[in-house]
């Protein structure tokens, strides 16, 4: 398990995720682990630099995730990122309703759908 300030960069490099002018975007299986339930969803994931010059913020883009009352935005100021080399990324946090939780991301591709990238670009430009 790797715990360093370059966790997200190592994750991107090891999985050869596509980096564009709007950050990193890729398709992944997301495993949600709550104290009383576990479930999986597929989602496109967008990573970008918001709080610093380095990648520090991650967005889960599948709208169904909100239906489960789960967060869709994660940053290194409020969450703990752990990278399991060549396996996946784990994000740990706490929710007022559920308590401690973790989310595991397992890349299933190295880029997003072109339509998703166009949407991200248009939102960043406005």
KEKOL-300377 format. One record per residue: residue in three letters; x, y, z of N, C-alpha, C in turn; residue number from 1. Coordinates in Angstrom, 1 decimal. Example, Ala and Ser with C-alpha at 12.3 -4.5 7.8 and 13.67 -1.06 7.14 Angstrom:
2
+---------+--------+--------+--------+--------+--------+--------+--------+--------+--------+-----+
! residuo !     nX !     nY !     nZ !    caX !    caY !    caZ !     cX !     cY !     cZ ! num !
+---------+--------+--------+--------+--------+--------+--------+--------+--------+--------+-----+
!     ALA !   13.2 !   -5.7 !    7.8 !   12.3 !   -4.5 !    7.8 !   13.2 !   -3.3 !    7.8 !   1 !
!     SER !   12.8 !   -2.2 !    7.1 !   13.7 !   -1.1 !    7.1 !   12.9 !    0.0 !    7.9 !   2 !
+---------+--------+--------+--------+--------+--------+--------+--------+--------+--------+-----+
This chain:
126
+---------+--------+--------+--------+--------+--------+--------+--------+--------+--------+-----+
! residuo !     nX !     nY !     nZ !    caX !    caY !    caZ !     cX !     cY !     cZ ! num !
+---------+--------+--------+--------+--------+--------+--------+--------+--------+--------+-----+
!     UNK !    0.8 !   -1.2 !    0.0 !    0.0 !    0.0 !    0.0 !    0.9 !    1.2 !    0.0 !   1 !
!     UNK !    0.6 !    2.2 !   -0.9 !    1.4 !    3.4 !   -1.0 !    0.6 !    4.5 !   -0.4 !   2 !
!     UNK !    1.3 !    5.3 !    0.5 !    0.6 !    6.4 !    1.1 !    1.6 !    7.6 !    1.0 !   3 !
!     UNK !    1.5 !    8.4 !   -0.1 !    2.5 !    9.5 !   -0.3 !    1.7 !   10.7 !   -0.9 !   4 !
!     UNK !    2.3 !   11.8 !   -1.0 !    1.7 !   13.0 !   -1.6 !    1.4 !   12.8 !   -3.1 !   5 !
!     UNK !    2.0 !   11.8 !   -3.7 !    1.9 !   11.6 !   -5.2 !    0.9 !   10.4 !   -5.5 !   6 !
!     UNK !    0.0 !   10.1 !   -4.6 !   -0.8 !    9.0 !   -4.7 !   -1.6 !    9.0 !   -6.0 !   7 !
!     UNK !   -2.3 !   10.1 !   -6.3 !   -3.1 !   10.2 !   -7.5 !   -2.3 !   10.2 !   -8.8 !   8 !
!     UNK !   -1.1 !   10.9 !   -8.7 !   -0.2 !   10.8 !   -9.9 !    0.3 !    9.4 !  -10.2 !   9 !
!     UNK !    0.6 !    8.7 !   -9.1 !    1.1 !    7.3 !   -9.3 !    0.0 !    6.4 !   -9.9 !  10 !
!     UNK !   -1.2 !    6.6 !   -9.4 !   -2.4 !    5.9 !   -9.8 !   -2.6 !    6.1 !  -11.3 !  11 !
!     UNK !   -2.6 !    7.4 !  -11.7 !   -2.8 !    7.8 !  -13.1 !   -1.7 !    7.2 !  -14.0 !  12 !
!     UNK !   -0.4 !    7.3 !  -13.6 !    0.7 !    6.8 !  -14.4 !    0.7 !    5.3 !  -14.5 !  13 !
!     UNK !    0.4 !    4.6 !  -13.4 !    0.5 !    3.1 !  -13.4 !   -0.6 !    2.5 !  -14.3 !  14 !
!     UNK !   -1.8 !    3.2 !  -14.3 !   -2.9 !    2.7 !  -15.1 !   -2.9 !    3.3 !  -16.5 !  15 !
!     UNK !   -1.9 !    4.2 !  -16.8 !   -1.8 !    4.9 !  -18.1 !   -3.2 !    5.5 !  -18.4 !  16 !
!     UNK !   -3.7 !    6.3 !  -17.5 !   -5.0 !    7.0 !  -17.7 !   -4.7 !    8.2 !  -18.5 !  17 !
!     UNK !   -5.6 !    8.5 !  -19.5 !   -5.5 !    9.6 !  -20.4 !   -5.6 !   11.0 !  -19.7 !  18 !
!     UNK !   -4.6 !   11.8 !  -19.9 !   -4.6 !   13.1 !  -19.3 !   -4.9 !   14.1 !  -20.4 !  19 !
!     UNK !   -5.9 !   15.0 !  -20.2 !   -6.3 !   16.0 !  -21.2 !   -6.1 !   17.4 !  -20.6 !  20 !
!     UNK !   -6.6 !   18.4 !  -21.4 !   -6.6 !   19.8 !  -20.9 !   -7.5 !   20.0 !  -19.7 !  21 !
!     UNK !   -8.5 !   19.1 !  -19.5 !   -9.4 !   19.2 !  -18.4 !   -9.1 !   18.3 !  -17.2 !  22 !
!     UNK !   -8.0 !   17.6 !  -17.3 !   -7.7 !   16.7 !  -16.2 !   -7.6 !   15.3 !  -16.7 !  23 !
!     UNK !   -8.0 !   14.3 !  -15.8 !   -7.9 !   12.9 !  -16.2 !   -9.3 !   12.4 !  -16.1 !  24 !
!     UNK !   -9.7 !   11.6 !  -17.1 !  -11.1 !   11.0 !  -17.1 !  -11.0 !    9.5 !  -17.5 !  25 !
!     UNK !  -11.7 !    8.7 !  -16.8 !  -11.6 !    7.2 !  -17.2 !  -12.8 !    6.5 !  -16.6 !  26 !
!     UNK !  -13.1 !    5.3 !  -17.1 !  -14.2 !    4.5 !  -16.7 !  -13.7 !    3.5 !  -15.6 !  27 !
!     UNK !  -14.5 !    3.3 !  -14.6 !  -14.1 !    2.4 !  -13.5 !  -15.3 !    1.7 !  -12.9 !  28 !
!     UNK !  -15.0 !    0.7 !  -12.2 !  -16.0 !    0.0 !  -11.3 !  -15.7 !    0.6 !   -9.9 !  29 !
!     UNK !  -16.8 !    1.1 !   -9.3 !  -16.7 !    1.7 !   -8.0 !  -17.4 !    0.7 !   -6.9 !  30 !
!     UNK !  -16.6 !    0.4 !   -5.9 !  -17.1 !   -0.5 !   -4.9 !  -17.3 !    0.4 !   -3.6 !  31 !
!     UNK !  -18.6 !    0.5 !   -3.2 !  -18.9 !    1.3 !   -2.0 !  -19.0 !    0.4 !   -0.8 !  32 !
!     UNK !  -18.3 !    0.7 !    0.3 !  -18.3 !   -0.1 !    1.5 !  -18.8 !    0.8 !    2.7 !  33 !
!     UNK !  -20.0 !    0.5 !    3.1 !  -20.5 !    1.2 !    4.3 !  -20.6 !    0.2 !    5.4 !  34 !
!     UNK !  -20.8 !    0.7 !    6.7 !  -20.9 !   -0.3 !    7.8 !  -22.0 !   -1.3 !    7.6 !  35 !
!     UNK !  -23.1 !   -1.0 !    7.0 !  -24.2 !   -1.9 !    6.9 !  -24.5 !   -2.4 !    5.5 !  36 !
!     UNK !  -23.8 !   -1.9 !    4.5 !  -24.1 !   -2.4 !    3.1 !  -22.9 !   -2.2 !    2.2 !  37 !
!     UNK !  -22.9 !   -2.9 !    1.1 !  -21.8 !   -2.9 !    0.1 !  -22.5 !   -3.0 !   -1.2 !  38 !
!     UNK !  -22.1 !   -2.2 !   -2.2 !  -22.6 !   -2.2 !   -3.5 !  -21.6 !   -1.7 !   -4.5 !  39 !
!     UNK !  -21.8 !   -2.1 !   -5.8 !  -20.9 !   -1.7 !   -6.9 !  -21.7 !   -1.0 !   -8.0 !  40 !
!     UNK !  -21.0 !    0.0 !   -8.6 !  -21.6 !    0.7 !   -9.7 !  -20.4 !    1.0 !  -10.7 !  41 !
!     UNK !  -20.8 !    1.1 !  -12.0 !  -19.8 !    1.5 !  -12.9 !  -20.0 !    3.0 !  -13.1 !  42 !
!     UNK !  -18.9 !    3.8 !  -13.2 !  -19.0 !    5.2 !  -13.4 !  -17.7 !    5.7 !  -14.1 !  43 !
!     UNK !  -17.9 !    6.8 !  -14.8 !  -16.8 !    7.5 !  -15.3 !  -16.3 !    8.4 !  -14.2 !  44 !
!     UNK !  -15.0 !    8.6 !  -14.1 !  -14.4 !    9.3 !  -13.0 !  -13.6 !   10.5 !  -13.7 !  45 !
!     UNK !  -13.7 !   11.7 !  -13.1 !  -12.9 !   12.8 !  -13.5 !  -12.0 !   13.3 !  -12.4 !  46 !
!     UNK !  -10.8 !   13.5 !  -12.7 !   -9.8 !   14.0 !  -11.7 !   -9.2 !   15.3 !  -12.2 !  47 !
!     UNK !   -9.0 !   16.3 !  -11.3 !   -8.4 !   17.5 !  -11.7 !   -7.7 !   18.2 !  -10.5 !  48 !
!     UNK !   -7.0 !   19.3 !  -10.8 !   -6.4 !   20.1 !   -9.8 !   -7.3 !   21.2 !   -9.4 !  49 !
!     UNK !   -7.7 !   21.2 !   -8.1 !   -8.6 !   22.3 !   -7.7 !   -8.0 !   23.0 !   -6.5 !  50 !
!     UNK !   -7.4 !   22.3 !   -5.5 !   -6.9 !   22.9 !   -4.3 !   -5.4 !   23.2 !   -4.4 !  51 !
!     UNK !   -4.7 !   22.6 !   -5.4 !   -3.3 !   22.8 !   -5.6 !   -2.9 !   22.7 !   -7.1 !  52 !
!     UNK !   -1.6 !   22.6 !   -7.4 !   -1.2 !   22.4 !   -8.7 !   -1.2 !   21.0 !   -9.1 !  53 !
!     UNK !   -1.3 !   20.1 !   -8.1 !   -1.3 !   18.6 !   -8.4 !   -2.7 !   18.1 !   -8.4 !  54 !
!     UNK !   -2.9 !   16.9 !   -9.0 !   -4.3 !   16.3 !   -8.9 !   -4.7 !   16.2 !   -7.5 !  55 !
!     UNK !   -5.8 !   16.7 !   -7.1 !   -6.3 !   16.6 !   -5.7 !   -7.8 !   16.4 !   -5.5 !  56 !
!     UNK !   -8.5 !   16.4 !   -6.6 !  -10.0 !   16.3 !   -6.5 !  -10.5 !   15.3 !   -7.5 !  57 !
!     UNK !  -11.4 !   14.5 !   -7.1 !  -12.0 !   13.4 !   -7.9 !  -13.5 !   13.4 !   -7.9 !  58 !
!     UNK !  -14.1 !   13.3 !   -9.0 !  -15.6 !   13.3 !   -9.2 !  -16.0 !   12.0 !   -9.8 !  59 !
!     UNK !  -17.1 !   11.4 !   -9.2 !  -17.7 !   10.3 !   -9.7 !  -18.9 !   10.8 !  -10.6 !  60 !
!     UNK !  -19.0 !   10.4 !  -11.8 !  -19.9 !   11.1 !  -12.7 !  -21.3 !   10.3 !  -13.0 !  61 !
!     UNK !  -21.4 !    9.2 !  -12.4 !  -22.7 !    8.4 !  -12.6 !  -23.7 !    9.0 !  -11.7 !  62 !
!     UNK !  -24.8 !    9.6 !  -12.3 !  -25.9 !   10.2 !  -11.5 !  -26.6 !    9.3 !  -10.5 !  63 !
!     UNK !  -26.5 !    8.0 !  -10.7 !  -27.2 !    7.0 !   -9.7 !  -26.5 !    7.1 !   -8.4 !  64 !
!     UNK !  -25.3 !    7.5 !   -8.3 !  -24.6 !    7.5 !   -7.0 !  -25.3 !    8.4 !   -6.0 !  65 !
!     UNK !  -25.8 !    9.5 !   -6.5 !  -26.5 !   10.5 !   -5.6 !  -27.8 !    9.8 !   -5.1 !  66 !
!     UNK !  -28.4 !    8.9 !   -5.8 !  -29.6 !    8.2 !   -5.4 !  -29.3 !    7.4 !   -4.1 !  67 !
!     UNK !  -28.1 !    6.9 !   -4.0 !  -27.7 !    6.1 !   -2.8 !  -27.3 !    7.0 !   -1.6 !  68 !
!     UNK !  -27.4 !    8.3 !   -1.8 !  -27.0 !    9.3 !   -0.8 !  -25.5 !    9.2 !   -0.5 !  69 !
!     UNK !  -24.7 !    8.9 !   -1.5 !  -23.3 !    8.8 !   -1.4 !  -22.6 !   10.1 !   -2.0 !  70 !
!     UNK !  -21.5 !   10.5 !   -1.5 !  -20.8 !   11.6 !   -2.0 !  -20.3 !   11.3 !   -3.4 !  71 !
!     UNK !  -20.2 !   12.3 !   -4.3 !  -19.6 !   12.1 !   -5.6 !  -18.4 !   13.0 !   -5.8 !  72 !
!     UNK !  -18.0 !   13.8 !   -4.8 !  -16.8 !   14.6 !   -4.9 !  -15.9 !   14.3 !   -3.8 !  73 !
!     UNK !  -14.6 !   14.1 !   -4.0 !  -13.6 !   13.7 !   -3.0 !  -12.3 !   14.6 !   -3.2 !  74 !
!     UNK !  -11.7 !   15.1 !   -2.2 !  -10.5 !   15.8 !   -2.3 !   -9.5 !   15.4 !   -1.2 !  75 !
!     UNK !   -8.2 !   15.6 !   -1.4 !   -7.3 !   15.1 !   -0.4 !   -7.2 !   16.0 !    0.9 !  76 !
!     UNK !   -8.0 !   17.0 !    1.0 !   -8.1 !   17.8 !    2.2 !   -9.1 !   17.1 !    3.2 !  77 !
!     UNK !  -10.2 !   16.5 !    2.6 !  -11.3 !   15.9 !    3.4 !  -11.4 !   14.4 !    3.4 !  78 !
!     UNK !  -10.5 !   13.8 !    2.6 !  -10.6 !   12.3 !    2.5 !   -9.2 !   11.8 !    2.5 !  79 !
!     UNK !   -9.1 !   10.5 !    2.8 !   -7.8 !    9.8 !    2.8 !   -7.7 !    9.0 !    1.5 !  80 !
!     UNK !   -6.7 !    9.2 !    0.7 !   -6.5 !    8.4 !   -0.5 !   -5.4 !    7.4 !   -0.3 !  81 !
!     UNK !   -5.7 !    6.1 !   -0.6 !   -4.7 !    5.0 !   -0.5 !   -4.6 !    4.4 !   -1.9 !  82 !
!     UNK !   -3.4 !    4.1 !   -2.3 !   -3.3 !    3.5 !   -3.6 !   -2.7 !    2.1 !   -3.4 !  83 !
!     UNK !   -3.4 !    1.1 !   -3.9 !   -2.9 !   -0.3 !   -3.9 !   -2.3 !   -0.5 !   -5.3 !  84 !
!     UNK !   -1.0 !   -0.5 !   -5.4 !   -0.2 !   -0.6 !   -6.6 !   -0.8 !   -1.5 !   -7.6 !  85 !
!     UNK !   -1.1 !   -1.0 !   -8.8 !   -1.6 !   -1.8 !   -9.9 !   -2.9 !   -2.5 !   -9.6 !  86 !
!     UNK !   -3.6 !   -2.1 !   -8.6 !   -4.9 !   -2.8 !   -8.2 !   -6.0 !   -1.7 !   -8.3 !  87 !
!     UNK !   -5.9 !   -0.7 !   -7.5 !   -6.9 !    0.4 !   -7.5 !   -6.7 !    1.4 !   -6.4 !  88 !
!     UNK !   -7.6 !    2.4 !   -6.4 !   -7.5 !    3.5 !   -5.5 !   -8.6 !    3.3 !   -4.4 !  89 !
!     UNK !   -8.3 !    3.6 !   -3.2 !   -9.3 !    3.5 !   -2.1 !   -9.4 !    4.9 !   -1.5 !  90 !
!     UNK !  -10.6 !    5.4 !   -1.3 !  -10.9 !    6.7 !   -0.7 !  -11.7 !    6.4 !    0.6 !  91 !
!     UNK !  -11.2 !    6.9 !    1.7 !  -11.9 !    6.7 !    3.0 !  -12.4 !    8.0 !    3.5 !  92 !
!     UNK !  -13.5 !    8.0 !    4.1 !  -14.1 !    9.2 !    4.7 !  -15.2 !    8.9 !    5.7 !  93 !
!     UNK !  -15.9 !    9.9 !    6.1 !  -16.9 !    9.7 !    7.1 !  -18.2 !   10.5 !    6.7 !  94 !
!     UNK !  -19.3 !    9.9 !    6.8 !  -20.6 !   10.5 !    6.5 !  -21.4 !   10.6 !    7.8 !  95 !
!     UNK !  -22.1 !   11.8 !    8.0 !  -22.9 !   11.9 !    9.2 !  -23.9 !   10.8 !    9.5 !  96 !
!     UNK !  -24.6 !   10.3 !    8.4 !  -25.6 !    9.3 !    8.5 !  -25.0 !    7.9 !    8.7 !  97 !
!     UNK !  -24.0 !    7.6 !    7.9 !  -23.5 !    6.2 !    7.8 !  -22.3 !    6.0 !    8.7 !  98 !
!     UNK !  -21.5 !    7.0 !    9.0 !  -20.3 !    6.9 !    9.7 !  -19.1 !    6.6 !    8.7 !  99 !
!     UNK !  -18.1 !    5.9 !    9.1 !  -17.0 !    5.6 !    8.3 !  -17.4 !    4.8 !    7.0 ! 100 !
!     UNK !  -16.8 !    5.1 !    5.9 !  -17.0 !    4.4 !    4.7 !  -15.7 !    4.4 !    3.9 ! 101 !
!     UNK !  -15.7 !    3.5 !    2.9 !  -14.6 !    3.6 !    1.9 !  -15.2 !    3.3 !    0.5 ! 102 !
!     UNK !  -14.5 !    3.8 !   -0.5 !  -14.9 !    3.6 !   -1.9 !  -13.6 !    3.1 !   -2.6 ! 103 !
!     UNK !  -13.7 !    2.0 !   -3.3 !  -12.6 !    1.5 !   -4.1 !  -12.9 !    1.7 !   -5.6 ! 104 !
!     UNK !  -11.9 !    2.2 !   -6.3 !  -12.0 !    2.5 !   -7.7 !  -11.1 !    1.5 !   -8.5 ! 105 !
!     UNK !  -11.6 !    0.8 !   -9.4 !  -10.9 !   -0.1 !  -10.2 !  -11.1 !    0.3 !  -11.7 ! 106 !
!     UNK !  -10.1 !    0.9 !  -12.3 !  -10.2 !    1.3 !  -13.7 !  -10.5 !    0.2 !  -14.7 ! 107 !
!     UNK !  -11.4 !    0.5 !  -15.6 !  -11.8 !   -0.5 !  -16.6 !  -11.5 !    0.1 !  -18.0 ! 108 !
!     UNK !  -10.9 !    1.2 !  -18.0 !  -10.5 !    1.8 !  -19.3 !   -9.6 !    3.0 !  -19.0 ! 109 !
!     UNK !   -8.9 !    3.5 !  -20.0 !   -8.0 !    4.6 !  -19.6 !   -8.5 !    6.0 !  -20.1 ! 110 !
!     UNK !   -9.7 !    6.0 !  -20.6 !  -10.3 !    7.3 !  -21.0 !  -11.8 !    7.3 !  -20.8 ! 111 !
!     UNK !  -12.4 !    8.5 !  -20.9 !  -13.9 !    8.6 !  -20.9 !  -14.4 !    8.7 !  -22.3 ! 112 !
!     UNK !  -15.7 !    8.6 !  -22.3 !  -16.5 !    8.7 !  -23.5 !  -16.2 !   10.1 !  -24.1 ! 113 !
!     UNK !  -16.0 !   10.3 !  -25.4 !  -15.8 !   11.7 !  -25.9 !  -16.9 !   12.7 !  -25.6 ! 114 !
!     UNK !  -18.1 !   12.2 !  -25.5 !  -19.2 !   13.1 !  -25.1 !  -19.0 !   13.6 !  -23.7 ! 115 !
!     UNK !  -18.6 !   12.8 !  -22.8 !  -18.3 !   13.2 !  -21.4 !  -17.2 !   14.3 !  -21.4 ! 116 !
!     UNK !  -16.1 !   14.0 !  -22.1 !  -15.0 !   15.0 !  -22.2 !  -15.5 !   16.4 !  -22.7 ! 117 !
!     UNK !  -16.4 !   16.3 !  -23.7 !  -17.0 !   17.6 !  -24.3 !  -17.8 !   18.3 !  -23.2 ! 118 !
!     UNK !  -18.5 !   17.6 !  -22.4 !  -19.3 !   18.2 !  -21.3 !  -18.5 !   18.8 !  -20.3 ! 119 !
!     UNK !  -17.4 !   18.1 !  -19.9 !  -16.5 !   18.6 !  -18.9 !  -15.8 !   19.9 !  -19.4 ! 120 !
!     UNK !  -15.4 !   19.9 !  -20.6 !  -14.7 !   21.1 !  -21.2 !  -15.7 !   22.2 !  -21.3 ! 121 !
!     UNK !  -17.0 !   22.0 !  -21.7 !  -17.9 !   23.1 !  -21.7 !  -18.2 !   23.7 !  -20.4 ! 122 !
!     UNK !  -18.2 !   22.8 !  -19.3 !  -18.5 !   23.3 !  -18.0 !  -17.3 !   24.1 !  -17.4 ! 123 !
!     UNK !  -16.1 !   23.7 !  -17.8 !  -14.9 !   24.4 !  -17.3 !  -14.8 !   25.8 !  -18.0 ! 124 !
!     UNK !  -15.2 !   25.9 !  -19.3 !  -15.1 !   27.1 !  -20.0 !  -16.2 !   28.1 !  -19.6 ! 125 !
!     UNK !  -17.3 !   27.7 !  -19.0 !  -18.4 !   28.6 !  -18.6 !  -18.2 !   29.1 !  -17.2 ! 126 !
+---------+--------+--------+--------+--------+--------+--------+--------+--------+--------+-----+
